Amino acid sequence: MAALIVAEGMTSGWNGALVILNMGLISAIMALGLNMQWGYAGLFNSGVVGFTAIGGLAPVLISMQPTPGAFSAGGWGVLLALVVAALAIAAAVWLNRHLTGKAKGLSIVAVLVVGFFVYRWIFDPAVAAIQAINPASQGYLGGLGLPVMLSWPVGALLAALAAWGVAKTALGLRSDYLAIATLGIGEIIVAVLKNEEWLDRGVLNVTGIPRPWPVPYEVDLQANPAFVQWMTDWGISPVTGSTVLVKLLYTGIFGVVLAVLILGAQLALKSPWGRMMRAIRDNEVSAAAMGKDVTGRHLQIFILGAAVIGLGGAMMITLDGQMTPASYNPLRYTFLILVMVVVGGSGNNWGSVLGGVLIWYVWIKAEVWGPKIMHTITMSMADGPLRQHLYDSAPHMRVIIMGLILLIVLRFAPRGLLPEK
């Protein structure tokens, strides 16, 4: 894998190689989180995209500057509406536990309906007031203006809280129903982020998310005489040197985070807790007969894995510098992460890291290789609609390549490139 990255840098440029490497490291973190759920406990989470998205919300809430006047205009109203919604749900739960017969159903419906209309009566004017504030560039509450690195653990916490809610309702289901439930809940989370403009501007996107320390901006480096002189002495363009340096700093930060996660994951996997998780995965009935709390451990590992996925989502938004809810799709943020875990080796932390970087490399390069391969294949064909269609569709060959890789691995190396010991 290292040789592939070096070859990419020497042939296509180090900027492109580092872009692939940085996103590969983030993908490895997400794959590590999914591996905790699937590889450790056998929980099939098909809603990875939702936990990635909610983790990516953290840099917006923590690091963006607050919108002047937004909170006084509608912030208190939004908070009050959310409190009303929570009270309505809590009242419905209480009624469900303490009433019986027809009175139970009627009371629950009445509480939820009244709560919904009161919630919207408070919520809608508050949101309209917030979105009316400079809608071209703001129109949302904004953040707290804190360092962006603080948002990474917050992203993990948000994803963990969402996972707790999902797990409390879905973990009691059979594995196939759990997959369907998590897929639906993941799409619900993405839909909320797309539509709640007061929270993250929705499809209008949030741009200008700050960079973590010590990563500078390229324009600042290019305006620094000492840096320009240093690059000139080495015979490197200051523009190229600034972009490569920024990406190298990101690589260092992401590498440190991944190393800490790998250390913790390895220690956990080799501990009595890790052996217990694998025992539950291999035979729940036997583990329960030995006195293990299967449901509790499933809840625990589902939350831990989602937290790691949310951390990766927050890091990805920081690298991109913008929050674009419309870009979250299951193909990229669920299916591809699953392929990384399967190809790398389910249950093996190092396999998830290898699969994350390798599959991301193939995913990016396949879009480049596709047109070249198709051009070679169609060279002898006469000009016409078929040849043009094949050539125009060539960039999408990477989807076919991912499917082929998954099929080949499942057929010839079902335990992955680095099998679990």
C-alpha positions in Angstrom: 0.0 0.0 0.0 2.9 2.3 0.8 4.4 1.5 -2.6 1.2 2.4 -4.3 1.0 5.8 -2.6 4.7 6.5 -3.4 4.2 5.4 -7.1 1.2 7.7 -7.3 3.2 10.6 -6.0 6.1 10.0 -8.4 3.8 9.5 -11.5 0.8 11.8 -10.9 2.2 14.3 -8.3 2.4 14.4 -4.5 -0.7 16.6 -4.2 -2.9 13.9 -5.6 -1.1 11.1 -3.7 -1.6 12.9 -0.4 -5.3 13.6 -1.2 -5.8 9.9 -1.6 -3.8 9.1 1.5 -5.6 11.6 3.7 -9.1 10.4 2.7 -7.8 6.8 2.9 -6.8 7.4 6.6 -10.3 8.8 7.4 -11.9 5.9 5.6 -9.7 3.6 7.6 -11.1 5.2 10.8 -14.7 4.7 9.6 -13.9 1.1 8.7 -12.4 0.6 12.1 -15.7 1.7 13.7 -17.8 -0.6 11.5 -15.4 -3.4 12.2 -16.1 -3.0 15.9 -19.8 -3.6 15.2 -19.5 -6.2 12.5 -16.1 -7.9 13.2 -16.3 -7.9 17.0 -20.1 -8.5 17.6 -21.6 -9.5 14.2 -24.0 -6.5 14.2 -24.7 -5.5 10.6 -25.0 -1.7 10.5 -26.2 -0.5 7.1 -26.7 3.1 8.3 -23.0 4.1 8.4 -23.9 7.2 6.3 -26.2 8.5 9.1 -23.5 8.3 11.8 -20.9 9.8 9.4 -23.3 12.7 8.7 -24.2 13.4 12.3 -20.5 13.3 13.2 -19.8 15.9 10.5 -22.4 18.2 12.1 -20.0 18.8 15.0 -17.5 21.1 13.3 -20.5 23.3 12.2 -21.9 23.5 15.8 -18.5 23.8 17.6 -16.2 25.7 15.3 -18.2 28.1 13.1 -18.7 31.6 14.3 -22.2 32.3 15.7 -24.6 34.2 13.5 -25.2 37.6 15.1 -28.7 38.0 16.4 -29.8 34.5 15.4 -30.2 33.2 18.9 -32.1 36.1 20.2 -34.3 36.0 17.0 -35.3 32.4 17.2 -32.8 30.3 19.2 -34.8 30.3 22.4 -37.9 29.4 20.4 -36.2 26.4 18.8 -35.0 25.2 22.2 -38.4 25.6 23.7 -40.0 23.7 20.8 -37.5 20.9 21.3 -38.3 20.8 25.0 -42.1 20.6 24.2 -41.4 17.7 21.8 -39.3 15.8 24.4 -42.0 16.3 27.0 -44.7 15.1 24.6 -42.7 11.9 23.9 -42.0 11.4 27.6 -45.7 11.8 28.5 -46.6 9.2 25.8 -44.1 6.8 27.1 -45.5 7.2 30.7 -49.0 6.7 29.5 -48.0 3.6 27.6 -46.6 2.1 30.8 -49.3 3.1 33.3 -52.6 2.9 31.3 -54.5 -0.1 29.9 -57.4 -0.7 27.5 -58.8 1.9 25.1 -57.9 4.8 27.3 -54.2 4.0 26.8 -54.4 4.3 23.0 -56.6 7.4 22.9 -54.5 9.2 25.5 -51.2 8.5 23.7 -52.6 9.7 20.4 -54.1 12.8 22.0 -50.8 13.7 23.8 -48.7 13.2 20.6 -51.1 15.2 18.4 -51.4 18.1 20.8 -47.7 18.0 21.4 -47.0 18.1 17.6 -49.2 21.1 17.0 -47.8 23.0 20.0 -44.3 22.1 18.8 -44.9 23.4 15.3 -46.6 26.5 16.7 -43.4 27.5 18.5 -40.9 26.0 16.1 -41.9 27.4 12.7 -41.8 31.1 13.6 -38.5 30.7 15.4 -36.9 28.9 12.4 -38.3 31.6 10.0 -36.7 34.3 12.1 -33.3 32.6 12.1 -33.4 31.9 8.3 -34.3 35.5 7.6 -30.9 36.7 8.9 -28.6 37.2 5.9 -29.9 34.0 4.1 -27.3 34.3 1.3 -24.4 33.4 3.6 -25.8 32.7 7.0 -29.5 32.0 7.8 -28.6 29.5 10.6 -27.6 29.6 14.3 -23.9 29.2 13.6 -21.5 27.6 16.1 -19.5 28.4 19.2 -16.3 29.6 17.5 -14.1 27.1 19.3 -11.1 25.2 18.0 -12.0 22.7 15.4 -10.2 19.8 17.0 -12.6 20.1 19.9 -15.4 19.2 17.5 -13.9 15.8 16.7 -14.7 14.2 20.1 -18.1 16.1 20.0 -18.8 14.4 16.6 -18.0 11.0 18.2 -20.4 11.9 21.1 -23.2 13.0 18.8 -22.9 9.7 16.8 -22.8 7.8 20.0 -26.0 9.4 21.3 -27.7 8.7 17.9 -26.5 5.1 18.1 -27.9 4.7 21.6 -31.4 5.8 20.3 -31.0 3.5 17.3 -29.8 0.6 19.4 -32.6 0.9 22.0 -35.2 0.4 19.2 -33.4 -1.8 16.7 -30.9 -4.1 18.5 -33.7 -6.5 19.5 -34.4 -7.3 15.9 -33.0 -10.2 13.9 -29.8 -9.4 11.9 -31.7 -8.9 8.6 -34.3 -6.6 10.2 -31.5 -4.7 12.0 -29.8 -4.0 8.6 -33.1 -2.7 7.2 -33.8 -0.6 10.4 -30.3 1.0 10.4 -30.5 1.7 6.7 -33.8 3.6 7.2 -32.6 5.5 10.3 -29.4 6.5 8.6 -31.4 8.0 5.7 -33.6 9.8 8.2 -30.6 11.4 9.8 -29.3 12.6 6.4 -32.8 13.9 5.4 -33.0 15.9 8.6 -29.6 17.5 7.9 -30.7 18.3 4.4 -33.9 20.1 5.4 -33.2 21.8 8.8 -31.5 24.9 7.4 -31.6 26.6 10.9 -29.1 23.9 12.0 -26.6 23.5 9.2 -28.0 25.5 6.2 -29.3 22.3 4.7 -28.5 22.0 1.0 -27.2 25.6 1.0 -24.1 24.2 2.7 -21.8 25.6 5.3 -18.4 26.7 4.0 -15.3 28.1 5.6 -15.0 25.5 8.4 -11.7 26.4 10.2 -8.6 24.2 10.0 -7.1 22.4 13.0 -3.9 23.7 14.5 -1.1 23.7 13.2 -2.4 23.5 9.6 -2.0 26.9 7.9 -3.8 28.2 4.8 -1.9 28.0 1.5 -2.3 31.8 0.8 -0.7 32.6 4.1 2.3 30.4 3.3 2.7 31.9 -0.1 2.7 35.4 1.4 5.4 34.4 3.9 8.8 35.5 2.5 10.7 33.0 4.6 8.6 30.1 3.2 8.9 31.4 -0.3 12.7 31.6 0.0 12.8 28.1 1.5 10.9 26.7 -1.4 13.0 28.6 -3.9 16.2 27.2 -2.4 14.8 23.7 -2.8 13.8 24.5 -6.4 10.1 24.0 -5.6 7.2 26.3 -6.6 5.8 28.1 -3.5 2.3 27.2 -4.7 3.1 23.5 -5.0 5.1 23.5 -1.8 2.3 25.2 0.2 -0.3 22.7 -0.9 1.9 19.7 -0.2 2.9 21.0 3.2 -0.7 21.5 4.2 -1.6 18.0 3.1 1.4 16.5 4.9 0.3 18.2 8.2 -3.2 16.7 7.7 -1.6 13.3 7.1 0.4 13.6 10.4 -2.7 14.6 12.4 -4.9 11.9 10.9 -2.1 9.4 11.4 -1.8 10.2 15.1 -5.6 9.8 15.6 -5.6 6.5 13.7 -2.6 5.2 15.7 -4.4 6.0 19.1 -7.5 4.3 17.9 -5.6 1.2 16.7 -3.8 1.0 20.0 -7.1 1.2 22.0 -8.8 -1.2 19.7 -6.0 -3.8 19.8 -5.8 -3.6 23.6 -9.6 -4.0 23.8 -9.7 -6.9 21.4 -7.0 -8.8 23.2 -8.6 -8.2 26.6 -11.2 -10.4 28.4 -13.8 -7.9 27.1 -12.7 -8.6 23.5 -12.8 -12.4 24.0 -16.3 -12.0 25.5 -17.4 -10.0 22.5 -16.2 -12.6 20.1 -17.8 -15.3 22.1 -21.1 -13.5 21.9 -20.6 -13.0 18.1 -19.9 -16.7 17.6 -22.7 -18.2 19.7 -25.1 -15.9 21.6 -26.9 -18.8 23.2 -23.8 -20.2 24.8 -22.6 -16.8 25.9 -25.9 -16.1 27.5 -25.8 -19.5 29.2 -22.5 -18.5 30.7 -24.1 -15.4 32.2 -23.1 -12.8 29.7 -25.4 -9.8 29.1 -25.7 -10.2 25.4 -28.1 -7.3 24.8 -26.0 -5.0 27.0 -22.8 -5.9 25.3 -24.4 -5.4 21.8 -25.6 -2.0 22.9 -22.1 -1.1 24.2 -20.3 -2.2 21.0 -22.8 -0.6 18.7 -22.3 2.8 20.5 -18.5 2.5 20.5 -18.4 1.7 16.8 -20.8 4.5 15.9 -18.7 6.9 18.0 -15.6 6.0 15.9 -17.5 6.5 12.7 -18.8 9.9 13.9 -15.2 10.9 14.7 -14.2 10.0 11.1 -17.2 12.1 9.9 -16.1 15.1 11.8 -12.5 14.8 10.6 -13.7 14.5 7.0 -15.7 17.7 7.2 -12.7 19.4 8.7 -10.5 18.2 5.8 -13.1 19.3 3.2 -13.7 22.7 4.9 -17.4 22.6 4.2 -20.6 20.7 5.3 -22.6 19.5 2.3 -25.5 17.3 3.4 -26.5 16.5 -0.1 -23.2 14.6 -0.7 -24.0 11.9 1.8 -25.1 8.8 0.0 -25.2 5.1 1.0 -23.0 4.0 -1.9 -20.0 6.0 -0.6 -20.6 6.1 3.1 -22.1 2.6 3.8 -21.4 0.2 1.0 -17.8 1.3 0.4 -17.0 1.2 4.1 -18.5 -2.3 4.3 -16.3 -3.4 1.3 -13.3 -2.0 3.2 -14.0 -4.1 6.2 -14.7 -7.3 4.2 -11.7 -6.9 1.9 -9.3 -6.0 4.8 -10.5 -8.8 7.1 -13.5 -8.7 9.3 -12.5 -8.8 13.0 -9.0 -7.7 12.3 -8.3 -4.0 13.2 -5.2 -3.9 11.0 -7.2 -5.4 8.2 -9.8 -2.6 8.4 -7.0 0.0 8.1 -5.5 -1.8 5.1 -8.9 -2.2 3.5 -9.8 1.5 4.2 -6.7 2.9 2.4 -6.6 0.3 -0.4 -10.3 0.4 -1.4 -10.3 4.2 -1.3 -7.2 4.1 -3.6 -9.0 1.8 -6.0 -12.2 3.8 -5.8 -10.4 7.0 -6.8 -8.1 5.5 -9.4 -10.9 3.4 -11.1 -12.5 6.7 -12.2 -9.3 7.5 -14.0 -8.6 4.0 -15.3 -12.2 3.6 -16.6 -12.0 6.0 -19.6 -8.5 4.7 -20.5 -9.6 1.1 -20.5 -12.8 1.9 -22.4 -10.8 3.9 -25.0 -8.6 0.9 -25.6 -11.6 -1.4 -25.9 -13.5 0.8 -28.3 -10.6 1.8 -30.5 -11.6 -0.7 -33.2 -15.3 0.2 -33.0 -17.0 2.5 -35.5 -18.2 5.8 -34.4 -21.8 5.7 -33.2 -24.1 5.8 -30.2 -22.8 2.6 -28.7 -19.2 3.6 -28.7 -20.1 7.1 -27.3 -22.3 5.6 -24.6 -19.6 3.2 -23.5 -17.0 5.9 -23.3 -19.3 8.3 -21.5 -20.2 5.6 -18.9 -16.6 4.6 -18.3 -16.1 6.7 -15.1 -18.9 4.7 -13.5 -16.9 1.5 -14.0 -15.6 1.9 -10.5 -19.0 0.8 -9.1 -18.6 -2.4 -11.2 -15.0 -2.8 -10.0 -16.1 -2.6 -6.3 -18.7 -5.2 -6.9 -16.1 -7.5 -8.6 -13.6 -7.0 -5.8 -16.2 -7.9 -3.2 -17.3 -11.0 -5.2 -13.7 -12.2 -5.7 -12.7 -11.7 -2.1 -15.8 -13.5 -0.8 -15.1 -16.4 -3.2 -11.3 -16.8 -2.8 -10.5 -15.1 0.5 -13.7 -14.8 2.5 -11.7 -13.9 5.6 -10.1 -10.9 3.9 -6.5 -9.9 3.1 -5.5 -10.0 6.8 -7.7 -12.6 8.4 -8.7 -12.5 12.0 -6.5 -14.8 14.1 
